Amino acid sequence: MGGLIAGSRDAALKFSANIGKWQLEVIGLIKFDEAGEMTEFEVMIRPIKALQAPGDEMGTGSARNCCG
């Protein structure tokens, strides 16, 4: 399940993804400047044991198809 919460200069995204053997829960926090351009992007992944999974899968190309 996903979600979006947005203010005038920030946003929070929540989504899940299956990567390899892991079911990930992901939170993305985004901050924007006055011009609306992204200045910060922070990602939190759980469970902690799955933290390496996105990087491992990007090397194989399968991460491009995990979430959509």
Secondary structure, DSSP 8 states (H G I E B T S, - for coil): --EEEE-SSEEEEEEEEEETTEEEEEEEEEEE-TTS-EEEEEEEEESGGGTTHHHHHHHHTGGGGS--
